[in-house]
Amino acid sequence: MLPAYLPNNFAALTGGGMPIDMGRNWTDGRRILGDGKTIRGFVGGVTAGILIGAVQMYAEISGLVPWFPPHTLTAVILLAIGSLLGDMVKSFFKRRQGIDRGGEWFLVDQLDFVVGALLLTLLFDPIWMLNTMTIPLLIVILVLTPLLHRTVNIIGYKLGLKKVPW
């Protein structure tokens, strides 16, 4: 799941510049996504996800960590892209709900990227997804991800890398 976990952090670190929504508003008069979702951040985040996935693939193939599930390059790319697409879909709905950038949306903020990553991978690489993601593993991911997400965000907040701890 590292190819899905890293992109959001690296999107924040590498972001800035042109927003993905190009500053446009939806029919409700609110921004489609907002200034926090940028082209540079998307590219940086996806790149980080692919790189960590390549490291995982190498580690698994070389026998360094035989407990890693086998990854395909397709799955790695889909997990990385799906992670950020899930985050963007969440941002779209946050704007529709009137929740400002940085505003908290409990559990949705913690699971959006995982759901996006898993759905995109299921859609375009179902064989890998169904062979790798067992029901018990999915339950562990869905339970542990909010805890990990919150912990990492609190650390980022305390280090001054995030404006809010969620």
C-alpha positions in Angstrom: 0.0 0.0 0.0 3.0 2.3 0.1 2.4 3.4 -3.5 -1.0 4.6 -2.3 0.2 6.1 1.1 3.1 8.3 -0.1 1.5 10.3 -3.0 -0.6 12.7 -0.8 2.4 13.6 1.4 4.6 14.2 -1.6 1.9 16.1 -3.4 1.9 18.5 -0.5 5.7 18.8 -0.4 6.1 19.3 -4.2 2.8 21.2 -4.8 2.2 24.8 -5.7 1.7 26.5 -9.0 -1.3 26.0 -11.3 -4.4 24.4 -9.6 -5.8 21.3 -11.4 -9.2 23.0 -11.7 -7.5 26.1 -13.3 -9.3 28.3 -10.8 -12.7 27.5 -12.1 -15.9 27.2 -10.2 -18.6 24.6 -10.3 -22.3 25.4 -11.0 -22.8 26.2 -7.3 -20.3 29.0 -7.5 -17.7 27.3 -5.4 -14.3 26.1 -6.6 -14.2 22.7 -8.3 -11.2 21.5 -6.2 -9.4 24.6 -4.8 -5.9 25.8 -4.8 -4.6 22.9 -2.8 -4.8 20.5 -5.7 -2.1 21.4 -8.2 -0.6 19.9 -11.3 2.9 20.0 -9.9 1.7 18.3 -6.7 -0.1 15.6 -8.6 2.9 14.8 -10.7 5.2 14.9 -7.7 2.9 12.7 -5.7 2.4 10.1 -8.4 6.1 10.0 -9.1 6.8 9.4 -5.4 4.2 6.6 -5.3 5.7 4.9 -8.4 9.3 5.2 -7.0 8.4 3.6 -3.7 6.5 0.9 -5.6 9.6 0.2 -7.7 11.6 -0.1 -4.5 9.1 -2.5 -3.1 9.1 -4.5 -6.4 12.9 -4.7 -6.3 12.9 -5.7 -2.6 10.3 -8.4 -3.2 11.9 -9.8 -6.4 15.4 -9.9 -4.8 14.1 -11.7 -1.8 15.1 -8.9 0.7 11.5 -8.8 2.0 9.8 -12.0 1.0 6.7 -11.2 3.0 5.9 -8.3 0.6 3.1 -9.1 -1.8 4.2 -9.2 -5.4 3.5 -5.9 -7.1 3.1 -5.3 -10.8 4.2 -2.0 -12.4 0.6 -1.5 -13.5 -0.7 -2.0 -9.9 1.9 0.4 -8.6 0.9 3.2 -11.1 -2.8 2.6 -10.4 -2.4 2.7 -6.7 -0.4 6.0 -6.9 -2.8 7.7 -9.3 -5.9 6.3 -7.6 -4.7 7.7 -4.3 -4.6 11.3 -5.6 -7.8 10.8 -7.6 -9.6 9.7 -4.4 -8.3 12.8 -2.6 -9.5 15.0 -5.4 -13.0 13.4 -5.4 -13.1 14.0 -1.7 -12.1 17.7 -2.2 -14.8 18.1 -4.8 -17.4 16.9 -2.3 -16.0 18.9 0.5 -16.4 22.1 -1.6 -20.0 21.1 -2.3 -20.6 20.7 1.4 -19.1 24.1 2.1 -16.1 22.7 3.9 -13.1 24.9 3.2 -9.6 23.8 2.3 -8.0 22.3 5.3 -11.4 21.8 7.0 -11.9 18.4 8.7 -14.2 15.7 7.3 -13.9 12.9 9.8 -13.0 9.5 8.3 -13.5 10.7 4.8 -10.2 12.6 5.1 -8.5 9.5 6.3 -9.8 7.0 3.8 -10.3 8.9 0.6 -6.9 8.1 -0.9 -7.2 4.4 0.1 -10.6 4.0 -1.5 -9.5 5.8 -4.6 -6.4 3.7 -4.9 -8.2 0.4 -4.4 -11.1 1.2 -6.7 -8.9 2.4 -9.6 -6.7 -0.7 -9.2 -9.7 -3.0 -9.1 -11.1 -1.4 -12.2 -7.9 -1.6 -14.3 -5.9 -4.4 -12.7 -8.6 -6.7 -11.2 -6.5 -9.8 -11.4 -3.7 -8.3 -9.2 -6.3 -6.7 -6.9 -8.3 -9.9 -6.3 -5.1 -12.0 -5.9 -3.4 -9.6 -3.5 -6.1 -7.8 -1.5 -7.8 -10.5 0.7 -10.7 -9.6 2.8 -8.7 -9.8 6.1 -6.0 -7.5 4.5 -8.6 -5.0 3.4 -10.0 -4.9 6.9 -6.6 -4.3 8.3 -6.0 -1.5 5.8 -9.3 0.2 6.5 -8.8 0.0 10.3 -5.1 1.0 10.5 -5.1 3.7 7.8 -7.1 6.3 9.8 -4.7 5.8 12.7 -1.6 6.0 10.6 -3.0 9.0 8.7 -3.8 10.9 11.8 -0.4 10.1 13.4 1.5 11.2 10.3 -0.6 14.4 10.0 0.0 15.3 13.7 3.8 14.9 13.1 3.6 17.0 10.0 1.7 19.7 11.9 4.2 19.7 14.8 7.0 20.0 12.3 5.3 22.9 10.6 4.7 21.1 7.4 0.9 21.1 7.8 -1.4 23.9 8.8 -3.9 21.6 10.5 -3.3 18.3 12.4 -5.8 16.3 10.4 
